[in-house]
Amino acid sequence: MVATVRLDAKLEKTLERLSQTLHKKKSDIIREALHRYATEVESTKTTRILEAINKTKESDKKLHRDFEELADEGL
């Protein structure tokens, strides 16, 4: 697939500098950057999901404890 990307002057200079420093094609750098970004987004999404699960578990534990206390009191 071929994609066209518009860069402002500053980002274009950064890409050029990286290309020269790393001795890599600009397209390789862009592909690697996109891959890293996608990995980071997926990792962040997974982390948020796990945090939500843990929050739900803690809420359920509290609800269970509260119910147990009421049951122990004979209600």
KACOR-V306883 format. One record per helix or strand of 3 or more residues. SS is the DSSP state (helix for helix, strand for strand). FROM is the first residue (numbers start at 1). TO is the last residue. Records with the same first field share a line. If there is no record, write none. Layout:
SS->FROM-TO + FROM-TO
This chain:
helix->9-22 + 26-72
